[in-house]
Amino acid sequence: MIIRVKTWLSLTIRKEQVYTQMLKELEEADKVLEENKDLSSEAFRKLEDLYSGNISKWRKFVHSMQLRIAMRMSYVNPTEAQRIAQKAVEAGVIESNEDNAMLHVAENRSELLFNNWNDYRISADLVSIMKGYEDPRLDKMFVKGVQTVDQDGEKVDVYDYYGVRIGIFTQKKDDMINLYSKQVISSTDPYLWMNAAEVTFLRAEGRVAWLEYGRRCAGIV
């Protein structure tokens, strides 16, 4: 038991150090970006494929990552987490899809996993949640699978959104390829790093968390 407690404390300390270092580096990056905020996007457009040199958007991304880290910290150090979150939001975070962090590449290799190699399919949990809430994004995000069933003695193909259950095992991969739904993705799609939806949820989470702690949460939402 003593060994387990020491191991847990050691892991906890290391996690704190990691978070502290990440915040330190983000703060340093934001300072450099602020010092160069008046530079034209042409200054380093060709050097990065996230925002094409738009420093203002880069700063929103940095502040959004600070907010993300703050919400992870809120479970162990709510006071410091609130300070970081509030400062990040006040400095400006991602609020619209125009500011989403999307890495543009010559070829999105993730597409191979779904469409060429057929190694990935969506989960049953995700399908259940989205169907349960009648989420209108289903047909925008996923391709319907097909299941062959018996109806009045005849084989009928039923198209719907089918997800893979965790731990399921099948003898033949080919049986799963057409049955289970896959992500809508192409080789020209950018990689999504962070978007306005996540940041909005983080801000809402912060408001709920600090109301429970009985603290003011001005600026979080």
Backbone hydrogen bonds, N-H to C=O, Kabsch-Sander energy under -0.5 kcal/mol:
donor,donor_aa,acceptor,acceptor_aa,energy
5,V,1,M,-2.3
6,K,2,I,-2.5
7,T,3,I,-2.4
8,W,4,R,-2.5
9,L,5,V,-2.6
10,S,6,K,-2.4
11,L,7,T,-2.5
12,T,8,W,-2.4
13,I,9,L,-2.4
14,R,10,S,-2.2
15,K,11,L,-2.3
16,E,12,T,-2.1
17,Q,13,I,-2.2
18,V,14,R,-2.2
19,Y,15,K,-2.5
20,T,16,E,-2.4
21,Q,17,Q,-2.3
22,M,18,V,-2.4
23,L,19,Y,-2.4
24,K,20,T,-2.0
25,E,21,Q,-2.4
26,L,22,M,-2.2
27,E,23,L,-2.3
28,E,24,K,-2.1
29,A,25,E,-2.3
30,D,26,L,-2.5
31,K,27,E,-1.9
32,V,28,E,-1.9
33,L,29,A,-2.5
34,E,30,D,-2.5
35,E,31,K,-2.0
36,N,32,V,-1.0
37,K,34,E,-1.4
39,L,36,N,-1.8
43,A,40,S,-2.1
44,F,41,S,-0.8
47,L,44,F,-1.0
48,E,44,F,-0.5
48,E,45,R,-0.8
54,N,51,Y,-1.5
55,I,53,G,-1.1
58,W,54,N,-1.7
59,R,55,I,-2.2
60,K,56,S,-1.6
61,F,57,K,-2.0
62,V,58,W,-2.3
63,H,59,R,-2.5
64,S,60,K,-2.0
65,M,61,F,-2.1
66,Q,62,V,-1.9
67,L,63,H,-2.0
68,R,64,S,-2.2
69,I,65,M,-2.4
70,A,66,Q,-2.4
71,M,67,L,-2.1
72,R,68,R,-1.3
73,M,69,I,-2.0
74,S,70,A,-1.3
75,Y,72,R,-0.7
76,V,73,M,-2.0
77,N,73,M,-3.0
81,A,77,N,-2.4
82,Q,78,P,-2.3
83,R,79,T,-1.7
84,I,80,E,-2.2
85,A,81,A,-2.7
86,Q,82,Q,-2.8
87,K,83,R,-2.0
88,A,84,I,-2.3
89,V,85,A,-2.5
90,E,86,Q,-2.3
91,A,87,K,-1.5
92,G,88,A,-1.0
92,G,89,V,-0.5
94,I,60,K,-0.6
99,D,96,S,-1.8
100,N,97,N,-1.3
101,A,194,M,-2.8
102,M,50,L,-0.5
102,M,100,N,-1.0
103,L,191,Y,-3.0
104,H,49,D,-2.7
104,H,102,M,-0.7
105,V,103,L,-0.5
108,N,187,S,-3.1
109,R,107,E,-1.0
111,E,108,N,-1.2
112,L,109,R,-1.0
113,L,109,R,-0.7
113,L,110,S,-0.6
114,F,110,S,-1.0
115,N,111,E,-2.8
116,N,111,E,-0.6
116,N,112,L,-1.0
117,W,112,L,-3.4
118,N,112,L,-0.7
119,D,113,L,-2.3
120,Y,113,L,-1.4
122,I,181,S,-2.2
124,A,164,V,-2.4
127,V,123,S,-1.9
128,S,124,A,-2.7
129,I,125,D,-2.3
130,M,126,L,-2.5
131,K,127,V,-2.6
132,G,128,S,-2.4
133,Y,129,I,-1.9
134,E,131,K,-1.4
135,D,130,M,-3.2
138,L,135,D,-1.3
140,K,137,R,-0.9
141,M,137,R,-1.7
141,M,138,L,-0.5
142,F,138,L,-2.5
143,V,182,K,-2.9
145,G,160,D,-2.8
146,V,178,N,-2.4
147,Q,158,V,-2.3
149,V,147,Q,-0.6
149,V,156,V,-2.9
151,Q,149,V,-0.5
151,Q,154,E,-3.2
154,E,151,Q,-1.4
156,V,149,V,-3.1
156,V,154,E,-0.5
158,V,147,Q,-3.0
158,V,156,V,-0.5
159,Y,157,D,-0.6
160,D,145,G,-1.9
162,Y,160,D,-0.8
164,V,122,I,-2.8
168,I,165,R,-1.8
175,D,172,K,-0.9
176,M,173,K,-1.6
177,I,173,K,-1.3
178,N,174,D,-0.7
180,Y,176,M,-2.1
181,S,162,Y,-3.0
182,K,143,V,-0.8
184,V,141,M,-3.1
185,I,183,Q,-0.8
189,D,186,S,-1.4
191,Y,103,L,-2.7
193,W,101,A,-3.2
193,W,191,Y,-0.6
194,M,101,A,-1.3
199,V,195,N,-1.8
200,T,196,A,-2.4
201,F,197,A,-2.1
202,L,198,E,-2.5
203,R,199,V,-2.2
204,A,200,T,-2.1
205,E,201,F,-2.7
206,G,202,L,-2.2
207,R,203,R,-2.1
208,V,204,A,-2.2
209,A,205,E,-2.7
210,W,206,G,-2.6
211,L,207,R,-1.6
212,E,208,V,-1.8
213,Y,209,A,-1.5
214,G,211,L,-0.6
215,R,210,W,-3.1
220,I,217,C,-1.8
221,V,217,C,-0.6
